[in-house]
Amino acid sequence: MPAISIRCWRPYDDRPRAAVGCVPGDVTVSREHAVVEQRDDGVHIVDLSSLNGTYVNRERVEDALLSDGDELQVGKYRLTFIER
């Protein structure tokens, strides 16, 4: 069964990032679809030129600052951003 994949890491600048992609077989999500990253002004989601786009609260975005409760859509998957 295809599923969404979220991989987390800390790059050289020590700001946490999470890559959003797909397990092969799901055509609605690119292998490297989007990245969620911590910046000085908060957490952003950045679309990586995916075919089907990345959406925040049903609006297609290339780069968006996330707020608690935002609905993210990647392909056919919907996720809720929870800030703690």
C-alpha positions as CSV (number, residue, x, y, z in Angstrom):
1,M,0.0,0.0,0.0
2,P,1.5,3.4,-1.0
3,A,2.2,5.8,1.8
4,I,3.6,9.3,2.4
5,S,7.2,9.4,3.7
6,I,8.5,12.0,6.1
7,R,12.3,12.0,6.7
8,C,13.7,14.4,9.4
9,W,17.3,15.6,9.7
10,R,19.5,18.5,10.9
11,P,21.8,19.9,8.2
12,Y,25.0,21.9,8.7
13,D,23.1,25.0,10.0
14,D,21.5,22.9,12.7
15,R,18.0,24.0,11.7
16,P,15.6,21.0,11.7
17,R,14.1,20.0,8.3
18,A,11.7,17.3,7.2
19,A,11.5,16.0,3.7
20,V,8.0,15.0,2.4
21,G,8.0,12.4,-0.4
22,C,6.4,9.2,-1.5
23,V,6.9,5.5,-1.4
24,P,7.1,4.4,-5.1
25,G,3.8,3.5,-6.6
26,D,1.8,6.6,-5.5
27,V,1.5,8.9,-8.5
28,T,0.0,11.8,-6.5
29,V,3.2,12.6,-4.5
30,S,6.7,13.2,-6.0
31,R,9.6,11.3,-4.5
32,E,11.0,14.7,-3.4
33,H,7.7,16.7,-3.1
34,A,8.3,19.3,-0.4
35,V,10.5,20.2,2.6
36,V,9.4,21.5,6.0
37,E,12.1,23.7,7.5
38,Q,12.7,25.9,10.6
39,R,13.7,29.5,9.8
40,D,14.2,32.6,12.0
41,D,10.5,33.6,11.5
42,G,9.0,30.2,12.0
43,V,8.4,26.9,10.2
44,H,8.0,26.9,6.4
45,I,6.9,24.4,3.8
46,V,8.6,24.7,0.5
47,D,7.3,22.9,-2.7
48,L,10.2,21.3,-4.6
49,S,8.7,21.8,-8.1
50,S,6.3,18.9,-7.6
51,L,3.9,18.0,-10.4
52,N,0.7,18.1,-8.3
53,G,1.7,20.9,-6.0
54,T,1.7,21.6,-2.3
55,Y,-1.3,23.2,-0.6
56,V,-1.7,25.0,2.7
57,N,-5.4,25.5,3.7
58,R,-6.4,24.5,0.2
59,E,-4.2,27.2,-1.5
60,R,-1.3,26.1,-3.7
61,V,2.0,27.4,-2.4
62,E,5.6,27.5,-3.4
63,D,6.8,28.6,0.1
64,A,4.6,29.3,3.1
65,L,5.0,30.2,6.7
66,L,3.0,27.6,8.7
67,S,0.7,28.4,11.7
68,D,-0.7,26.0,14.3
69,G,-3.6,24.1,12.8
70,D,-2.8,24.7,9.1
71,E,-3.9,21.9,6.8
72,L,-1.2,20.7,4.5
73,Q,-2.1,18.7,1.4
74,V,0.5,16.8,-0.5
75,G,-1.0,14.7,-3.3
76,K,-4.0,12.9,-1.9
77,Y,-2.7,13.2,1.7
78,R,-3.9,15.8,4.2
79,L,-1.8,16.6,7.3
80,T,-2.4,19.1,10.1
81,F,0.6,21.2,11.3
82,I,0.7,21.3,15.1
83,E,3.2,23.7,16.6
84,R,4.4,23.0,20.2
